[in-house]
Amino acid sequence: MRAIRNSLCTLVLTLFASAAFAQTTTATPKLDVPYVPTPQKVVDAMLKLANVSDKDVLYDLGCGDGRIVITAAKEHGATVLALT
């Protein structure tokens, strides 16, 4: 009886350890495409080139850190919608 209980405890501890290890290894997924933020100078130049104003609506799909839409809203008064 004691041997069965020890085996069962070992099995349960192994399962918990496996689950804990699986959670730590899957916490950081490998990305297919790396995230590279757009430099603020480039953002400013793009918005200036596009002549963004308060009459514009800017949609940014996959906006990353949102610096383009944030700048468009704050500096140019544009209405923005960003989706990550």
C-alpha positions as CSV (number, residue, x, y, z in Angstrom):
1,M,0.0,0.0,0.0
2,R,2.8,2.4,0.9
3,A,4.6,1.7,-2.4
4,I,1.4,2.5,-4.4
5,R,1.0,5.8,-2.4
6,N,4.6,6.7,-3.0
7,S,4.3,5.9,-6.7
8,L,1.1,8.0,-6.9
9,C,2.8,10.9,-5.1
10,T,5.7,10.7,-7.5
11,L,3.4,10.7,-10.5
12,V,1.4,13.7,-9.2
13,L,4.6,15.7,-8.5
14,T,5.9,14.8,-12.0
15,L,2.7,16.0,-13.6
16,F,2.8,19.3,-11.7
17,A,6.5,19.8,-12.5
18,S,5.8,19.1,-16.2
19,A,2.8,21.6,-16.2
20,A,5.0,24.3,-14.6
21,F,7.8,23.7,-17.1
22,A,5.4,23.8,-20.0
23,Q,3.9,27.2,-18.8
24,T,7.3,28.8,-18.5
25,T,8.5,27.6,-21.9
26,T,5.4,28.7,-23.8
27,A,5.2,32.1,-22.1
28,T,7.4,33.7,-24.9
29,P,6.2,32.6,-28.3
30,K,8.6,32.7,-31.2
31,L,7.5,35.5,-33.5
32,D,7.2,35.0,-37.3
33,V,7.9,38.7,-37.9
34,P,10.0,40.8,-35.5
35,Y,8.6,44.0,-34.1
36,V,10.6,47.0,-35.1
37,P,9.3,50.4,-33.9
38,T,9.2,53.3,-36.3
39,P,11.5,56.1,-35.3
40,Q,9.7,59.2,-34.2
41,K,11.4,61.3,-36.9
42,V,10.0,59.0,-39.5
43,V,6.5,59.2,-37.9
44,D,6.6,63.0,-38.0
45,A,7.8,63.0,-41.6
46,M,5.1,60.5,-42.7
47,L,2.3,62.5,-41.1
48,K,3.6,65.7,-42.6
49,L,3.9,64.2,-46.0
50,A,0.4,62.9,-45.8
51,N,-0.8,66.3,-44.7
52,V,-2.8,64.9,-41.8
53,S,-5.2,67.3,-40.2
54,D,-8.1,67.4,-37.8
55,K,-10.5,66.5,-40.7
56,D,-8.8,63.1,-41.2
57,V,-9.6,59.7,-39.8
58,L,-6.5,57.5,-39.5
59,Y,-6.8,53.7,-39.1
60,D,-3.8,51.7,-38.1
61,L,-4.1,48.0,-38.1
62,G,-1.3,46.2,-36.2
63,C,-0.3,49.5,-34.7
64,G,2.4,48.1,-32.4
65,D,3.1,50.7,-29.8
66,G,0.7,53.1,-31.4
67,R,3.1,56.0,-31.9
68,I,1.8,56.9,-35.3
69,V,-1.9,57.2,-34.2
70,I,-0.9,58.9,-31.0
71,T,1.2,61.5,-32.8
72,A,-1.6,62.0,-35.4
73,A,-4.1,62.6,-32.7
74,K,-2.0,64.8,-30.4
75,E,0.0,66.8,-32.9
76,H,-2.5,67.0,-35.9
77,G,-5.9,66.6,-34.2
78,A,-6.8,63.6,-36.4
79,T,-9.5,61.1,-35.3
80,V,-7.7,57.7,-35.0
81,L,-8.5,54.0,-34.6
82,A,-5.8,51.6,-33.7
83,L,-6.0,47.8,-33.6
84,T,-3.2,45.6,-32.4
